[in-house]
Amino acid sequence: MSARPGASGYSCQAAISLRVAELIHNGRLNWWFAREFYPVGNEKSSQPIQIYAWLHQAKATGRPNRKTKRLQANLLNWLNTWRDQGLVEKRAYELAYLAITQAFENGAIRPSLYFLADVMHYTVESEPDEFRALNLAISAKNEHKILPHRLESRPGEAEFFPATGW
């Protein structure tokens, strides 16, 4: 019997999700990803580029939208579940709670788009092109941030797509 090969794909993560993972250290946050940048067979809520667009729009306009509200609600739900199960320390819970509830005001809904290479431990989800991995399965060797990307020599430059220079 051979081992299942690693999956590679695209994932959009809000800064607040990564901050909560850093604060609680329990390895239970999910990275949802798709093999394609724009998987047309998936619902919009399972398309990394669409998720990026929703989060970016909310950040750019200063107005929360359905995606940002759902993101905060989901993170709070997980945080409370972990607290109730004894999986998060009290101080980490308090810091994560504040970070989530103040995420919009602090700019932490800022999205980043990643390419994940060879994720070995993942679950196939319900959409045609949708996978899930716990954050412990993601490491620096297989996580490659692709958006936002700024020119190092020109701070404050608008976001651009590295492959095209846009």
LINSULUR-V91085 format. One line per field, one symbol per residue. ss: DSSP state (A for helix, B for strand, O for the rest). psi: psi as a letter, one per 20 degrees, with the letter a starting at -180 (. if undefined). burial: + if it has 9 or more other ideal C-beta (glycine too) atoms within 8 Angstrom, else -. A space follows every 50 residues. Layout:
BEGIN
ss->???
psi->???
burial->???
END
This chain:
BEGIN
ss->OOOOOOBBBBBBBBAAAAAAAAAAOOOOOBBBBBOOOOOOOOOAAAOAAA AAAAAAAAAAAOOOOAAAAAAAAAAAAAAAAAAAOOOOOAAAAAAAAAAA AOOOOOOOOOBBBBBBBBBOOOBBOOOOOOBBBBAAAOOOOOBBBBBOOO OOOOOOOOOOOOOOOO
psi->pqqpqqqqaqqppqhhghgggghhkjjjqqoprqhqhmniiqqhikoghg ggggggggghijpqahghghggggggggghghghjkjpqgghgggggggg hjgghjjjjpqqpqppplohorppahqhmprpqqhhiprhhjpophqqpq phimqiqqqrohhij.
burial->------+++++++++++++++-++---++-++++++--+--+---+++++ ++-++++++-----+-+++-++--++-++--++----+---++-+++-++ -+++---++++++++++-+--+--+-+-+++++++-++---++---+-++ ---------+------
END
